[in-house]
Amino acid sequence: MPIFKHLASCAAALLSLSAMAQEKPAQFATHLPIRTEAAAPYYRLSVPLAAYLASAHGDLRDLRVFNAAGQPVPYARLAASGSTEEQVKKQSLRWFPLLAREDAHTATVSDDGALNLTLRQGPDGTLVQINSRSGSAGKQPAQQGGTRLSGYVLDASQISDRQAVRALELDWNKAGGDFQLLDVESSDDLQHWQRLARHVQLARLDYNGARIENRRIELNGFRDRYLRLLWREPAAAPQLASATLEQSSSRYLAAPLAWSAPLAASPGGSDLKPGEYRFRLPHPLPLTKLRLTLPPGNQLLPVEILAPGRERRYWNSLASTVVYRISNKGREWSNSEIPLPAYALQEFVLRVDPRLNPLAEGPQLSFAVQPAQLVFLASGEGPYTLAVGNKEAKDAALGAATLVPGFGKPDSPEIVSASVLEDAAKNGAQSASSGSTSSVAQTADGERDWKKIALWGVLVLGVLGMVAMAWQLLRQMNQPAEK
């Protein structure tokens, strides 16, 4: 039942916090200071590669965050997530006026849509000139009436992705009216038109130095090469000053990778063949990519990555590709990265085709991991420290929904970005035996007994309360229904 699942989750969280509360900074070999630039109830950061390398476990189960008093604070560990980038592009269009016959008696304008075109031939269909006459092509307007502007044809043939068009923005001269009412149509041959938008209301109002305007026509993409604007009241059709299409596209940006320094191959063994090089990491890490350092000059190397099977004498192919660098007349083509399926690897072999192997002194490989995200509660005073390197530590990470009320919702508590100090991450870890850490540990040890007793008391009371709630609930469920 949901109630029991919730109680079990709460009990697990209490036990996790209880075990974590007994830990001290001195029990962790590596300490990385955290930079927090703004006050907030929660902070979020990317776990640096230094923490992965210094951790006693590749899954970061020994990761902790301590406050200035040496007390661990609650945290959640999240998978890395990318982002979506929205790109907006604007492009101006050429336009051509459309003239219609005006009846001298009724002062109305008629437009039968017939166009006499002068079109310069070209592979892209670019529109050069339009001669528009009322009535059938070749006939002159009636003498008792004249012609008046009724609309425009816009040339969108140069727009590469018309399906990505989101809006058309118009501007007109000052002589144009305050309100414009028009229809928008599209065509691929300037003869057959289909309506895109009807009764579009545009406005531009100026009063006492202030302006209120709406010059934007929302569109949801179109396929045709040309647009036509037809004013509902042709007498109010203005002289256009600009016509601009707005295209919108989005692309997914993967979370940035954390790259290591170049790593030399381990000493060879009897099981390695020519062109094979073994690499070994401190512990299994979820490698996402490898990067091979290529010698100078033009290079092309077919490579393969092998991972050990269940029996050490057998190796399984994990990835294969071609790395290269080719230069020609100031231009360079290159690919030095080898994608991996993010398996946890501690040992692997790089196999280079021995016929094309220029790595006489052995290869240099960098590896990358997709760093996890860490969210922690700003409990106690800062500065905060990220600690790893404890073989005995158990995983104490909470679920994000447990740590942050309403996580992921607009009304959830604020989470501010933080970061690990770059110098500390690059230069490795601070020793657990440093003076500041030792003094914190001594202070915490002096207060250990009474805090430990109080914590266990709260834990026992919490568990007993949950047991009582469950027992009461079971009693209510087992009582016979009243008739």
Secondary structure by P-SEA (a helix, b strand, c coil): caaaaaaaaaaaaaaaaaaaaacccccccbbbbbbbcccccbbbbcccaaaaaaccccccccccccccccbbbbbccccbbbbbbbbbbbbbbbbbbbbbbbcccccbbbbcccccccccccccccccccccccccccccccccccccccbbbbbcccccccccccbbbbbbcccccccccbbbbbbccccbbbbccccccccccccccbbbbbcbbbbccccccbbbbbbccccccccccbbbbbbbbbbbbccbbbbbcbbbbccccccccccbbbbbccccccccbbbbbccccbbbbbbbbbbbcccccbbbbcbbbbbbccccccbbbbbcccccccccccbbbbbccccccccccbbbbbbbccbbbbbbbbcccccbbbbccccccccccccccccccccccccccbbbbbbccaaaaaacccccccaaaaaaaaaaaaacaaaaaaaaaaaaaaaaaaaaaaaaaaaaaaccccc
